[in-house]
Amino acid sequence: MNFWTTTRRRMAAIALALPVTAFAFPNGPIEWVVPYAAGGGSDVVARVVASEMTKTLGQPIIINNKPGAGTNIGAAYAAKAKADGHVVLTADTATLATNQFLYAKPGYSAEQDFVPVGLIARFPMILVVNPQVPVKNLQEFLAWARAQPNPVAYGSPGAGSPHHLATELFSDLARVTLLHAPYKGAAPAVQDVIGGQVPFMFVDTAAGGAHIRAGKLKAIGVASLKRVQNFETIPTLNEQGLGGFEAYAWQGMVAPAKTPAAAVGALNQALRKAIATEAVQARFQALGLEAIPGSPNEMAAYARAEREKWGKVIKAKEIRLD
């Protein structure tokens, strides 16, 4: 027996003696990119969910806020990250459904650069008016708006935001002409509706819930098919005759494309377990959010449907942000 034969046999024996190691994930901290500023609704959601996911995954989850350009900055950053499961992104209506229609070069592909991990929550939206506007329901609101000599202005957190697009769809379905007044965020838009600078807007429950409860905003109707938990006294716009109208701001978690399926599965399991905890459920309830956990495939289908729906609105209204 020559040297090489003996060596190969020894190496084979050593290899057989070594333990088989399964795919190890996670093996270090996880970076959760939030494409919005710290302190906002998306940031709050990420932090409360991350706190619970850490308990399952056994590794810290570090929130990295990268706001700007309608989530494009954070999304482009995450799209280029190493695809090993240790970088995830809060991906919402803008990131996955509307930016590809609003921007010529968003810096990433919603369909090619990410793999879905799972949906997290959606933010119901409510049509609210300044308390001095003399209306109590949808029919009175539409009669009042149509009677004004000029198109009634409405606020939104910004051009291309879910709130803006929801109001444009509402305008078409309700056959009422409106004038968009975009703001840099939900908070200043809400404050100007409260102050009477603009008479109304669609506000999400996280940004407007406390003001509705305090009587600073008058709620006219909910933009969902069913009444919203904790806001059950507010009828839906569907109930009031605007059939088929539904609009949410929503968000989920994605990872860079080519992230191993085992890592995606582990993240999805931890995400769903976190959403089901009492701590997260209580926080969502306080914000008026609807938890919508599910599989990666369910998230992919949801995002496709939203792209189709809002893409049509954006093209019909010729809305561009660059």
C-alpha positions as CSV (number, residue, x, y, z in Angstrom):
1,M,0.0,0.0,0.0
2,N,1.6,3.3,-1.1
3,F,1.7,6.6,0.8
4,W,-1.2,8.3,-1.1
5,T,-3.6,5.3,-0.7
6,T,-2.9,5.2,3.0
7,T,-3.3,9.0,3.3
8,R,-6.7,9.0,1.5
9,R,-8.0,6.2,3.7
10,R,-6.9,8.0,6.8
11,M,-8.6,11.2,5.6
12,A,-11.8,9.3,4.7
13,A,-11.8,7.8,8.2
14,I,-11.4,11.2,9.8
15,A,-14.2,12.6,7.7
16,L,-16.6,9.8,8.7
17,A,-15.7,10.4,12.4
18,L,-16.5,14.1,12.3
19,P,-20.1,15.1,13.4
20,V,-22.5,16.3,10.7
21,T,-23.3,20.0,11.3
22,A,-26.7,21.4,10.4
23,F,-27.2,24.9,9.0
24,A,-26.6,27.1,11.9
25,F,-28.8,30.2,12.0
26,P,-28.6,32.7,13.4
27,N,-24.9,32.7,14.4
28,G,-24.6,36.4,15.2
29,P,-26.7,39.6,15.7
30,I,-29.4,40.4,13.2
31,E,-29.7,43.8,11.7
32,W,-33.3,45.0,11.1
33,V,-33.4,47.9,8.7
34,V,-36.3,50.3,9.2
35,P,-36.6,52.7,6.4
36,Y,-38.2,55.4,8.6
37,A,-37.0,57.7,11.4
38,A,-36.8,56.5,14.9
39,G,-40.0,57.1,17.0
40,G,-42.5,56.6,14.2
41,G,-45.1,53.9,13.9
42,S,-42.9,51.6,11.8
43,D,-40.0,52.0,14.2
44,V,-42.2,51.2,17.2
45,V,-43.6,48.1,15.6
46,A,-40.1,46.8,14.7
47,R,-38.7,47.4,18.1
48,V,-41.6,45.6,20.0
49,V,-41.5,42.7,17.6
50,A,-37.7,42.4,17.6
51,S,-37.7,42.3,21.4
52,E,-39.8,39.1,21.3
53,M,-38.1,37.5,18.3
54,T,-34.7,37.8,20.1
55,K,-36.1,35.4,22.8
56,T,-36.7,32.8,20.1
57,L,-33.6,33.2,18.0
58,G,-31.2,33.6,20.8
59,Q,-29.4,36.5,19.2
60,P,-29.8,40.3,19.5
61,I,-31.7,42.1,16.8
62,I,-30.4,45.6,16.2
63,I,-32.7,48.2,14.7
64,N,-31.0,50.4,12.0
65,N,-33.1,53.3,10.9
66,K,-32.4,54.5,7.4
67,P,-35.2,56.9,6.5
68,G,-35.6,58.8,3.3
69,A,-36.9,58.8,-0.3
70,G,-40.1,57.0,0.5
71,T,-38.2,54.0,1.9
72,N,-35.9,53.7,-1.1
73,I,-32.8,54.5,0.8
74,G,-33.3,51.7,3.4
75,A,-34.6,49.3,0.8
76,A,-31.6,49.8,-1.5
77,Y,-29.2,49.3,1.4
78,A,-30.9,46.1,2.4
79,A,-31.1,44.8,-1.1
80,K,-27.3,44.9,-1.4
81,A,-26.7,43.3,2.0
82,K,-25.2,39.8,2.4
83,A,-27.9,37.2,1.9
84,D,-27.4,35.1,4.9
85,G,-30.5,35.9,7.0
86,H,-28.6,38.4,9.3
87,V,-30.1,41.4,7.6
88,V,-33.9,42.0,7.3
89,L,-36.0,44.9,6.2
90,T,-39.3,46.4,7.2
91,A,-41.0,46.4,3.8
92,D,-44.3,48.2,3.5
93,T,-46.9,49.4,1.0
94,A,-44.3,51.9,-0.5
95,T,-41.4,49.5,-0.7
96,L,-43.2,46.5,-2.3
97,A,-46.3,48.0,-4.0
98,T,-46.0,51.6,-5.1
99,N,-42.4,52.9,-5.4
100,Q,-41.7,51.0,-8.6
101,F,-44.6,53.1,-10.2
102,L,-43.7,56.4,-8.5
103,Y,-40.0,56.5,-9.1
104,A,-38.1,55.9,-12.3
105,K,-35.1,54.5,-10.4
106,P,-36.0,53.5,-6.9
107,G,-32.6,51.8,-6.5
108,Y,-34.0,48.2,-6.1
109,S,-36.5,45.8,-7.5
110,A,-39.4,44.9,-5.2
111,E,-39.9,41.6,-7.0
112,Q,-36.2,40.5,-7.6
113,D,-34.1,41.9,-4.8
114,F,-36.0,40.5,-1.8
115,V,-37.5,37.3,-0.5
116,P,-40.6,37.6,1.8
117,V,-40.3,36.5,5.4
118,G,-43.8,37.3,6.6
119,L,-46.4,40.0,7.0
120,I,-46.6,41.8,10.3
121,A,-49.5,44.2,10.6
122,R,-51.6,46.7,8.7
123,F,-52.7,50.1,9.8
124,P,-56.5,50.7,9.2
125,M,-57.2,54.2,7.9
126,I,-60.0,56.5,8.9
127,L,-61.6,59.4,7.1
128,V,-61.4,62.3,9.6
129,V,-62.4,65.9,9.5
130,N,-61.8,69.0,11.6
131,P,-64.6,69.1,14.3
132,Q,-65.9,72.3,12.9
133,V,-66.8,70.7,9.5
134,P,-70.6,70.4,9.6
135,V,-70.9,66.7,8.7
136,K,-71.4,63.5,10.7
137,N,-71.4,60.7,8.1
138,L,-70.2,59.9,4.5
139,Q,-73.3,61.2,2.7
140,E,-73.2,64.6,4.6
141,F,-69.5,64.8,3.9
142,L,-69.9,64.2,0.1
143,A,-72.8,66.7,-0.1
144,W,-70.7,69.3,1.8
145,A,-67.6,68.7,-0.4
146,R,-69.6,69.0,-3.6
147,A,-71.2,72.2,-2.5
148,Q,-67.9,74.0,-2.0
149,P,-67.0,76.5,-4.7
150,N,-63.5,75.0,-5.1
151,P,-62.1,71.5,-4.7
152,V,-61.8,70.6,-1.0
153,A,-58.2,70.2,0.1
154,Y,-57.0,67.2,2.0
155,G,-53.8,66.4,3.9
156,S,-51.5,63.4,3.7
157,P,-48.1,62.4,5.0
158,G,-46.7,62.9,1.6
159,A,-47.2,62.4,-2.2
160,G,-47.3,58.7,-3.0
161,S,-48.1,57.7,0.6
162,P,-50.8,55.1,1.3
163,H,-53.0,57.9,2.7
164,H,-52.6,60.0,-0.5
165,L,-53.3,57.0,-2.8
166,A,-56.3,56.0,-0.6
167,T,-57.8,59.4,-1.0
168,E,-57.3,59.4,-4.7
169,L,-59.1,56.1,-5.0
170,F,-61.8,57.5,-2.7
171,S,-62.2,60.5,-4.9
172,D,-62.8,58.3,-7.9
173,L,-65.2,55.9,-6.3
174,A,-67.1,58.7,-4.5
175,R,-67.1,61.0,-7.6
176,V,-65.8,64.0,-5.8
177,T,-63.1,66.4,-6.8
178,L,-60.4,67.0,-4.2
179,L,-57.1,68.9,-3.9
180,H,-54.0,67.2,-2.4
181,A,-52.0,69.1,0.2
182,P,-48.9,66.9,0.9
183,Y,-47.0,67.2,4.2
184,K,-43.7,65.8,5.4
185,G,-45.1,63.1,7.6
186,A,-48.4,62.2,9.3
187,A,-47.9,64.3,12.4
188,P,-47.9,67.8,10.7
189,A,-50.8,66.8,8.5
190,V,-52.8,65.7,11.5
191,Q,-52.0,68.9,13.3
192,D,-53.2,71.0,10.4
193,V,-56.5,69.1,10.2
194,I,-56.9,69.7,14.0
195,G,-56.0,73.4,13.5
196,G,-58.4,73.8,10.5
197,Q,-55.7,74.6,7.9
198,V,-57.0,71.7,5.9
199,P,-60.5,70.2,6.5
200,F,-59.9,66.5,6.3
201,M,-57.6,63.6,5.6
202,F,-57.3,59.8,5.8
203,V,-55.3,59.0,8.9
204,D,-54.0,55.7,10.1
205,T,-55.1,54.5,13.5
206,A,-51.5,54.8,14.9
207,A,-51.2,58.5,14.0
208,G,-54.8,59.6,14.6
209,G,-56.3,57.3,17.2
210,A,-55.5,59.4,20.2
211,H,-56.8,62.5,18.6
212,I,-60.1,60.8,17.6
213,R,-60.6,59.6,21.2
214,A,-59.8,63.1,22.5
215,G,-62.4,64.7,20.1
216,K,-59.8,66.7,18.2
217,L,-60.6,64.9,15.0
218,K,-64.1,63.8,14.0
219,A,-64.2,60.3,12.5
220,I,-66.5,59.9,9.4
221,G,-65.8,56.3,8.3
222,V,-63.2,53.5,8.3
223,A,-61.6,52.5,5.1
224,S,-61.8,48.7,5.7
225,L,-64.5,46.2,5.0
226,K,-65.0,45.5,8.7
227,R,-65.1,47.8,11.7
228,V,-61.8,48.2,13.5
229,Q,-61.1,46.9,17.0
230,N,-61.1,49.7,19.6
231,F,-62.9,51.9,17.1
232,E,-66.1,49.9,16.8
233,T,-68.4,52.9,17.0
234,I,-67.0,54.2,13.7
235,P,-68.9,52.7,10.8
236,T,-67.0,51.6,7.7
237,L,-67.3,53.6,4.5
238,N,-68.6,50.4,2.9
239,E,-71.5,50.4,5.4
240,Q,-72.3,54.0,4.3
241,G,-72.6,53.2,0.7
242,L,-69.0,53.3,-0.7
243,G,-69.0,49.7,-1.8
244,G,-65.7,47.9,-2.4
245,F,-63.5,50.6,-0.9
246,E,-60.7,49.3,1.2
247,A,-57.3,50.8,1.9
248,Y,-54.6,50.1,4.4
249,A,-51.0,51.0,5.2
250,W,-49.3,47.7,5.8
251,Q,-45.9,46.2,6.5
252,G,-44.0,43.0,6.7
253,M,-40.4,41.6,6.8
254,V,-38.2,40.7,3.9
255,A,-34.6,39.6,3.5
256,P,-32.2,40.0,0.6
257,A,-32.8,37.7,-2.4
258,K,-31.0,34.3,-2.2
259,T,-31.2,34.2,1.6
260,P,-31.2,30.5,2.5
261,A,-34.6,28.9,2.8
262,A,-33.6,27.6,6.3
263,A,-32.9,31.1,7.5
264,V,-36.1,32.5,6.0
265,G,-38.0,29.7,7.8
266,A,-36.4,30.4,11.1
267,L,-37.1,34.1,10.8
268,N,-40.7,33.4,9.8
269,Q,-41.3,31.1,12.8
270,A,-39.8,33.6,15.2
271,L,-41.8,36.5,13.7
272,R,-45.1,34.6,13.9
273,K,-44.3,33.5,17.5
274,A,-43.5,37.1,18.4
275,I,-46.7,38.6,16.9
276,A,-48.7,36.1,18.9
277,T,-47.3,37.1,22.3
278,E,-49.3,39.2,24.7
279,A,-46.7,42.0,24.7
280,V,-46.9,42.5,21.0
281,Q,-50.7,42.0,20.8
282,A,-51.2,44.6,23.5
283,R,-49.0,47.1,21.8
284,F,-50.7,46.6,18.4
285,Q,-54.1,47.0,20.1
286,A,-53.0,50.3,21.7
287,L,-51.9,51.5,18.2
288,G,-55.1,50.2,16.6
289,L,-53.1,47.8,14.3
290,E,-54.4,44.6,12.9
291,A,-51.9,41.7,13.1
292,I,-51.6,39.8,9.8
293,P,-49.0,37.1,10.3
294,G,-48.6,34.5,7.7
295,S,-46.2,32.4,5.5
296,P,-43.7,33.9,3.0
297,N,-45.9,32.7,0.2
298,E,-48.9,34.5,1.7
299,M,-46.9,37.7,1.9
300,A,-45.8,37.4,-1.7
301,A,-49.4,37.0,-2.8
302,Y,-50.5,40.0,-0.7
303,A,-47.8,42.2,-2.1
304,R,-48.6,41.2,-5.7
305,A,-52.3,42.1,-5.2
306,E,-51.3,45.4,-3.7
307,R,-49.0,46.2,-6.6
308,E,-51.7,45.5,-9.1
309,K,-54.3,47.6,-7.2
310,W,-52.2,50.7,-6.5
311,G,-50.3,50.6,-9.7
312,K,-53.5,51.2,-11.5
313,V,-54.3,54.2,-9.3
314,I,-50.9,55.7,-9.8
315,K,-50.9,55.3,-13.5
316,A,-54.4,56.6,-13.9
317,K,-53.6,59.7,-11.8
318,E,-50.2,60.1,-13.4
319,I,-48.5,60.4,-10.0
320,R,-44.7,60.7,-10.2
321,L,-42.2,61.5,-7.5
322,D,-39.1,62.2,-9.7
